[in-house]
């Protein structure tokens, strides 16, 4: 499970250090794809495989399903950790998310997100809004009792 948030800087080649706590989960490889909020989503190989199987079951005759497949597969890349615990983010994904320099890695349970620092600062404002969070938790019934 991916938890917490971490600030790192991409280097001139587009490599980003992955938190030590996340590295073991990525030992078998990982997939980076475009997120829904001008961010990136990173899945373990196993999680991405499950997602890919669900997408493969969608009908290619459905225009919405085709669009989902284009986003999921056409905007994704397989990555692996180098000896320094970094992944290389391809230009097209860095451009999409606006990542050039500082970036935040944010845990999201079964995957983690990579955000441009300025974009994460804006998003984080809503994440720490206690009133909005109370409504979110009630709406999605995330009670533990």
C-alpha positions in Angstrom: 0.0 0.0 0.0 1.3 3.4 -1.0 1.1 6.0 1.8 2.4 9.5 2.5 3.8 12.3 0.4 7.3 13.1 -0.6 9.0 15.9 -2.4 11.7 15.2 -5.0 13.3 16.9 -8.0 13.5 15.5 -11.5 16.9 15.6 -13.0 17.8 17.0 -16.4 17.1 13.5 -18.0 13.6 13.3 -16.5 14.5 10.8 -13.8 12.6 10.9 -10.5 13.7 9.3 -7.2 11.1 6.9 -5.8 10.7 6.9 -2.0 12.6 4.0 -0.3 9.3 2.8 1.2 7.8 2.3 -2.3 10.7 0.6 -4.0 10.1 -3.0 -2.9 6.6 -2.9 -4.4 8.1 -1.8 -7.7 10.8 -4.5 -7.8 8.8 -6.4 -10.4 8.3 -3.3 -12.5 5.8 -0.6 -12.7 3.6 1.3 -15.2 3.1 5.1 -15.3 0.1 6.5 -17.0 -1.7 9.8 -17.3 -3.8 10.6 -14.3 -7.2 12.4 -14.1 -6.0 15.7 -12.6 -3.0 16.6 -14.9 -0.9 14.3 -12.8 0.6 10.8 -13.3 -0.4 7.5 -11.8 2.0 4.8 -11.0 0.9 1.2 -10.7 2.8 -2.0 -9.7 3.0 -4.5 -12.5 0.4 -6.7 -10.8 -2.1 -3.8 -10.3 -1.7 -2.6 -13.8 -2.2 -6.1 -15.1 -5.5 -6.3 -13.3 -6.6 -3.0 -14.7 -5.5 -4.0 -18.2 -7.6 -7.2 -18.0 -10.6 -5.2 -17.1 -10.0 -2.7 -19.9 -9.4 -5.6 -22.4 -12.9 -6.8 -21.6 -14.4 -3.5 -22.8 -16.0 -3.6 -26.3 -14.0 -1.9 -29.0 -17.3 -1.0 -30.7 -18.1 1.4 -27.8 -16.5 4.9 -28.4 -16.2 5.5 -24.7 -14.4 2.2 -24.2 -12.0 3.0 -27.0 -11.2 6.3 -25.4 -10.5 4.6 -22.0 -8.2 2.2 -23.8 -6.3 5.0 -25.5 -5.8 6.8 -22.2 -4.8 3.7 -20.3 -2.5 2.1 -22.9 -1.6 4.9 -25.3 -0.6 7.3 -22.5 1.3 4.7 -20.4 4.8 3.4 -20.2 6.5 0.6 -18.4 9.3 1.7 -16.1 11.8 0.1 -13.8 14.0 1.4 -11.0 17.6 2.1 -11.7 20.4 1.3 -9.2 19.7 4.7 -7.5 16.0 4.0 -7.1 14.9 6.4 -9.8 12.5 5.9 -12.7 12.7 7.7 -16.1 9.5 9.6 -16.9 9.1 10.0 -20.6 8.7 13.5 -22.1 5.1 13.0 -23.1 4.1 12.2 -19.6 6.2 14.9 -18.0 4.7 17.4 -20.5 1.2 16.3 -19.7 1.6 16.8 -16.0 3.9 19.8 -16.3 6.6 18.2 -14.3 9.9 19.9 -14.7 11.9 20.2 -11.5 10.1 19.8 -8.2 7.5 17.0 -8.0 5.4 15.4 -5.2 4.9 11.7 -4.9 1.6 11.1 -3.2 0.4 7.7 -1.9 -3.1 6.7 -3.0 -3.4 3.1 -1.7 -3.0 0.7 -4.6 -1.1 3.2 -6.7 0.7 6.5 -6.2 0.5 9.8 -8.0 3.2 12.2 -9.2 2.3 15.9 -9.2 4.0 19.0 -10.4 4.8 20.8 -7.1 2.6 23.8 -7.8 -0.4 21.7 -8.9 -0.1 19.5 -5.7 -0.1 22.7 -3.6 -3.4 23.7 -5.0 -4.9 20.2 -4.8 -3.6 19.7 -1.2 -5.7 22.7 -0.1 -8.9 20.7 -0.8 -7.3 17.5 0.7 -6.8 19.2 4.1 -10.2 20.9 4.1 -11.9 19.2 7.1 -15.4 20.2 6.2 -15.1 18.9 2.7 -13.4 15.7 4.0 -16.3 15.0 6.4 -18.7 15.2 3.4 -16.5 13.0 1.3 -16.2 10.3 3.9 -19.9 10.3 4.5 -20.7 10.2 0.8 -18.5 7.2 0.2 -19.3 5.5 3.5 -15.7 5.0 4.6 -16.6 4.4 8.2 -14.8 1.6 9.9 -17.6 0.6 12.2 
